[in-house]
């Protein structure tokens, strides 16, 4: 899948959960959503992008969630 499309989709997920009052819970829910609805290869592509581009273009909450729970997405 196109990396820019993945970034856009992931940022939309982050935006949705950013409205939650509990930031820690929001980050966990982002990761839970990615695990439940994204194919493993999509998650791996997003993590590869995170590693190679240091999260450029990713929203703050998404970036925090990915870094904090990276092992759960691999």
MODELLER restraints for C-alpha pairs under 7 A, 6 or more apart:
rsr = mdl.restraints
at = mdl.atoms
rsr.add(forms.Gaussian(group=physical.xy_distance, feature=features.Distance(at['CA:6:A'], at['CA:46:A']), mean=6.85, stdev=0.5))
rsr.add(forms.Gaussian(group=physical.xy_distance, feature=features.Distance(at['CA:7:A'], at['CA:58:A']), mean=6.64, stdev=0.5))
rsr.add(forms.Gaussian(group=physical.xy_distance, feature=features.Distance(at['CA:11:A'], at['CA:58:A']), mean=6.24, stdev=0.5))
rsr.add(forms.Gaussian(group=physical.xy_distance, feature=features.Distance(at['CA:11:A'], at['CA:59:A']), mean=5.83, stdev=0.5))
rsr.add(forms.Gaussian(group=physical.xy_distance, feature=features.Distance(at['CA:11:A'], at['CA:62:A']), mean=6.56, stdev=0.5))
rsr.add(forms.Gaussian(group=physical.xy_distance, feature=features.Distance(at['CA:13:A'], at['CA:30:A']), mean=6.70, stdev=0.5))
rsr.add(forms.Gaussian(group=physical.xy_distance, feature=features.Distance(at['CA:14:A'], at['CA:30:A']), mean=6.36, stdev=0.5))
rsr.add(forms.Gaussian(group=physical.xy_distance, feature=features.Distance(at['CA:14:A'], at['CA:59:A']), mean=6.95, stdev=0.5))
rsr.add(forms.Gaussian(group=physical.xy_distance, feature=features.Distance(at['CA:14:A'], at['CA:61:A']), mean=6.08, stdev=0.5))
rsr.add(forms.Gaussian(group=physical.xy_distance, feature=features.Distance(at['CA:14:A'], at['CA:62:A']), mean=5.10, stdev=0.5))
rsr.add(forms.Gaussian(group=physical.xy_distance, feature=features.Distance(at['CA:17:A'], at['CA:26:A']), mean=5.32, stdev=0.5))
rsr.add(forms.Gaussian(group=physical.xy_distance, feature=features.Distance(at['CA:17:A'], at['CA:30:A']), mean=6.67, stdev=0.5))
rsr.add(forms.Gaussian(group=physical.xy_distance, feature=features.Distance(at['CA:18:A'], at['CA:26:A']), mean=6.39, stdev=0.5))
rsr.add(forms.Gaussian(group=physical.xy_distance, feature=features.Distance(at['CA:18:A'], at['CA:61:A']), mean=6.68, stdev=0.5))
rsr.add(forms.Gaussian(group=physical.xy_distance, feature=features.Distance(at['CA:20:A'], at['CA:26:A']), mean=6.00, stdev=0.5))
rsr.add(forms.Gaussian(group=physical.xy_distance, feature=features.Distance(at['CA:27:A'], at['CA:61:A']), mean=6.73, stdev=0.5))
rsr.add(forms.Gaussian(group=physical.xy_distance, feature=features.Distance(at['CA:27:A'], at['CA:65:A']), mean=4.63, stdev=0.5))
rsr.add(forms.Gaussian(group=physical.xy_distance, feature=features.Distance(at['CA:28:A'], at['CA:65:A']), mean=6.80, stdev=0.5))
rsr.add(forms.Gaussian(group=physical.xy_distance, feature=features.Distance(at['CA:30:A'], at['CA:65:A']), mean=6.85, stdev=0.5))
rsr.add(forms.Gaussian(group=physical.xy_distance, feature=features.Distance(at['CA:31:A'], at['CA:65:A']), mean=6.63, stdev=0.5))
rsr.add(forms.Gaussian(group=physical.xy_distance, feature=features.Distance(at['CA:35:A'], at['CA:73:A']), mean=6.40, stdev=0.5))
rsr.add(forms.Gaussian(group=physical.xy_distance, feature=features.Distance(at['CA:43:A'], at['CA:73:A']), mean=6.36, stdev=0.5))
rsr.add(forms.Gaussian(group=physical.xy_distance, feature=features.Distance(at['CA:44:A'], at['CA:74:A']), mean=6.35, stdev=0.5))
rsr.add(forms.Gaussian(group=physical.xy_distance, feature=features.Distance(at['CA:55:A'], at['CA:63:A']), mean=6.35, stdev=0.5))
